[in-house]
């Protein structure tokens, strides 16, 4: 219960625009493939206020050219913000957000990046 209370407090701080480190949060990625786990774990390492492209992330995990597969893996992210998939963008624009489609998902992604001070 302590962890849940802490998570709620930290999430509220984050949504107020404070830099928060969620690395303490335990996440269960055991039901993902090795590739998907690698994508999600590496995404967790992207610092607050920074972005990288799907292609850069693919290269970083040793799968150069697998940017679409990276995007698909990120669409399965069960822990948005804790695993900050909003920090992964397309080389041609924003990309998607957590498997959602449409302008609403891009609006959420943009708002989270703006909250972190990323210039769009």
N, C-alpha and C positions, 0 to 999 in steps of 0.2 A: 504494500500500500504506500510506503514511503516513496518508492520509485514513481508511482503513478502521480502522487502529489507533486513531486519534484518536476516530472515531465510537464504537468499542467502549468506550473509556475514558470518553467523555462519557455514553454510555448507562448505564454502570454507576453513574456519579456521579448521574445523574438518578434512577435506580431506588433509590438510597440516600437520596433526598429532597433532593438539592442542586439549586439553581436552575442550569440549564444553558441556554445560548443556542445553538441549532442553526442559526442563520441562515447560518453559514459552509458548511453542507452543500449541495452542488449537487444539485438534483433535476431529473429530466427529466419535464416535463409536456407535451411536444410532441405526444403522441398524444391529448390531451384537447381538447374543444371550447373555444372562447373563454370561454364561460360557466363551464364546469367549471374551467378554468385560473384564472379570476378568483376563483371560490369558494376554491380551494385556496391561491392566493397570499394572499388576504385572511385566510384562516384562519391562515396562518403568522405573521401580524402580531398575533394575540391574545396578550397578555402572559402569562407564567407566573403561575399563581394566579388568573387571571380567566376568566370565561365570558361568552358572549353567546348569544342565542337564534338559531335558524335564521332567524326573521323579521328580527331586527336585522342579521344578516349579509347577508340578501337586500337590505335597504334600503341598507346600506353599499356594496354593489356596484352600486347603481342599479337593482335589480330588485325593488322593493317588492311584496310579495304572493307572491313565488316561494320561500317557505320550504320547500315540499316538493321543489322542484327543487334547492334548496341541499342538503337532506338526501340526495337521490339522488346528487348530485355528490360529497358527502363519503363516501358509501358506497363509492366507487371509489378512495378515498385509498390510494395504494400505499406511503406513507411515514408510518404512524402514529407519533406522538410528534414526529417531525421536522416534520410538518404536523399540528399538535395538534388533530385533529378532536374529541378528547374534551372540548375546551373549548367546544364548541358544543352547547347543550342546547335542549330543547323548552320552550316557555313553560308547558307543563303537566306537566313532569317532566324526565326525563333524555334521552329520545330514544334513538337507536341508537348503535352504534359500529362503524365501518369495515365496514358491510354485513352484520355478523353479527346473528343474531337469537337471542332467548332470553335467559334470566337470566344466562348466563355472560358475554355481551358487556356487559351493563349492569354486572356486577360489576367487570369490567376497567375500564370507564369510571369508575365510582365510585372505585375504588382509585387510579387515576391522578389524579383530581381531589383526593382526600384527601391523596395524596402531595404535591400542590402547595399544600395548606393551604386548599382551597376548602371552605367549610361547606355541607354538603348538607342 
